[in-house]
Amino acid sequence: MPSNLLSIILFTPLAGLLVLLFIPSTQKRMIRLWANIVAAAGFLVSIPLILNFNKDLDGYQFVERADWIPSLGVQYLIGVDGISVLMVMLTTIMGLIAIFSSWDSIKEREKEYYAMFLLQQTGMIGVFISLDFLLFYIFWELVLVPMYFIIGVWGGPRKLYAAIKFFLYTLAGGVLMLLGILTLYFQHATQFGRYTFEISELMKLNLPLGMQQWVFWAFFLGFAIKVPMFPFHTWLPDAHTEAPTAGSVILAAVLLKMGTYGFIRFSLPLLPSASSDKTIVTILAVLSIIGILYGALVSLMQQDWKKLVAYSSVSHLGFCTLGIFALNQSGIAGSVIQQINHGISTGMLFLIVGVIYERRHTREIKEYGGLAHVMPNYAIVFAFAMLSSAGLPLLNGFVGEFTILQGAFDANRVWAAFAVLGVIFGAAYLLWLYQRTMLGEVTNEKNKGLPDLNWREWAVFVPLMIWAVAIGVYPKPYFDILEKPVAQIVHRVHQTANTVANAPAATEAASR
Amino acid sequence: MSVYYTSTDHFVLLPALLLALFGCATLLFDFWVFPEAKHRRWLLIFLVLGEVFAGVAYFRQQMFLVSHGGDLSAFHGALVIDHYALFFHWIFLVTTLIVGLISYRYLEVRDEHHGEYYGLLMLAQCGMYFLASGTDLVTIFVGLETMAISFYILVGFLRSDQRSNEAALKYLLLGSFSSGFLAYGFSILYGIAGSTRLRDIAAAVSTRDAWNPILLLAMATTGVGLLFKISAAPFHMWAPDAYEGAPTTVTAFLAVGSKAASFALLLRVFIGPLGPARPSWEPLMIGAAILSMTIGNLAAVTQTNTKRLLAYSSINHAGYILLGLIAGNPTGIMGVLIYVLVYTFMNLGAFLVLTSLTRRGLAGEDINDLRGLMKKAPGHALAMLIFLVSLAGIPPTAGFLGKYFIFLSLVETGHYVLAVVGCAYVAVSIYYYFRMVKAVFVETGETDMPPLTVSFGTRVALGVTCLLTLGIGLYPEPFLRLAQLSISR
């Protein structure tokens, strides 16, 4: 196993992109084939990572360090712990699936399309493995441009509006986050006399609570818009609805996770006293619960199939952030697992919408009905995805939601009580959607004679279904891999919170 | 040599001398040696030659400074060569070269190809030399006027174009107005110090209270004059008209060269002699910065002419650069230098792409003329994307680096509100930059448009600006070193 495995994983898509640029754009088949080869290679090189990852070790593994901009203290510093290794795997797998699923659906400007996907792939992996804050920020912003194009060029009728809205929202949050990063950087330099963006160095900072709170809100805007948490979610339904299928899949499965990952990796460990501050925790928990319930209720009202799935994301991501701010082992571990689950099940749901959209070119729910008679295999896959998303035991969704609720219950029973309502609503809108589209008689003439899943579509769904069952039946490996890093974060948050509570004056004095 | 013209004086002045000589020679050559149109390329080659000579002179100066340390003062303190000045001189040199290279084809297409153009470019650059190197009010003022007068002519270079004439007249009127302000401010400074040397003025200013009324008057008039030159709001009114009417190549030169030179002067005057008066000028600068960002951004949103759009965007950028001056600590000054550097390349690049859109019978200045560029000229389109993303300040392009330093300096000096305002306007600016991106990549243009005509010079210039815009972003270390050297005194 090479020592620079992470760099290989990071740059495989980019290298593939550079080669892709030399393929003439008239060679459509060649372009498609090459993009799939690169995506598959990206997945293959990430396999040794999970196989060789030692879950019993503390700290980061596969660390690579090189000076990048020495006069600013910026390093090319990458590494993974249990949380990021799962995110990297999620990215490489979903990237492959998304690119593969575009085979038939993208018929124009293929070269640019696949180029954008590969660029985005590198950006997303970079976000999850950066241990240098500025490096992280650069990857974070890098992801925006390809997604803008994916939505803006290959999207639906209102694609330009959705694309720029996505861009403006997430960028506005991003630059404010940059201010927070720069504040930490500067504070570190004044306390230790050395300019660095290295996260483990920044963790040594001892900041007064007031400043931590300001920085927390700066980070919050960056991450919460990305997640998106209520009330910053309004870009999401537009972006999801207008994006091409594969774009929606990546957006839901990986891009949104950058926000929740940011909370776990940066907000909690870097700003422990602010993250455990009672007011802040309450505000975030309440926003999460509003997100859960609001997302679910709005989903119930949707006429548009894809928009329904989009709003369900708001609800599911609400669970993830609630788990994080329960600030205990099961809450955070559950949140990470739920993030993967959401990637699998919502990814599947978007793919399912994509399948029918390609056949009928409409997403109106009332256009459909009784599809189970016409496309039985499709109905089975949909049922599977729906149940996984709704959290049926023995499927993946249950594991995540259950653990999060357990964590929330430990933190505050009222939160758990409200969140459980979200589970019920979730089952309601999904089952109702299924009933309206799949069950009953075929009411619309146009739906008769629709072809069932072809082999390519099967090839997309089967791995996801297997993965869903695997997590649902045997989630232990995931909990094992998450145990150490999550315990570290929880420990850090509570330990610092206690010292601050016991001796606030001392900390104040020390930080001056 | 006599005491009036020592060898040091010669060494310091040499680049400016060369530029002036080559500039004047170009005017004469155009008249006597190469009067025919087909020989005009020799004038361009002559310009390149002049720049090479000037470059060698700069290089020798730089080597001297590196080996001997300190700076070189000449003419009894009227001119100085330090790393700070050289930093700007290199920027002027590259700018003039690139503008010269892209002008050839553009002027042919617009049927206004006259040899004096190249001479004027070099004379303007000669004026810029004195702005960055001058340490005496009279020297500075003469340099400023040399540059400004060359620009008045260049802006109106399209003689048969009504808009170009209008732009030149507007620029002339408002420009001389601002020069008047500046001269007034300079005269009061002279009154305060009894000397026109900046270091004497610095000594005189430091003994006075920052709110001393005479000093305040001097500061305000000087400040207003300079804010005019950098086109910061509320003294920006000339910029959109001048930018729109001027030949696109001149617009690029105006937006980049003239602005960089004025910033070089602004920084030298306000950090140097007027530094002790910071309490009184800081509010003025904060107001100008916020207004520039507001007006620049909000007005750019509705523009349909790309040159006007970039004019407002340059007002916005002036606001950001002012923020670095407001912070005023080493990071802030560094931010100004880096920002000016990256702004030079990304803005030149953007204008360059616009220039290549100009074809016979098509001005190529409407935002819709960018449509379908991706299909017609993918190379240009990708370069434009890099420039626009960089102008918006998104990593990993060079534009991010400028914003990074500005924001960091604001955080360091506790100007949090300004930092947040600056951040908010980054998001606004995305909107109009991406209107151009949208036109280039998403929308499709009419297919019967004539193809782009791209000369060899344009190709080289595009390659250089593109490479630097991306390169400074990806590996900024050498450029940071250079800037760091410039601010270490």
Interface residues (C-beta under 8 A of the other chain):
Chain A: I69 P70 S71 L72 E112 Y137 I138 E141 L142 L144 V145 Y148 F149 G152 V153 L160 I164 F167 L168 L171 A172 V175 L176 L178 L179 L182 T183 Y185 F186 W214
Chain B: M374 V389 I394 P395 P396 F400 Y404 F407 L408 V411 E412 Y416 A419 V420 C423 A424 V426 A427 I430 Y431 F434 V437 K438 F441 V442 Y475 P476 E477 L480 R481 Q484
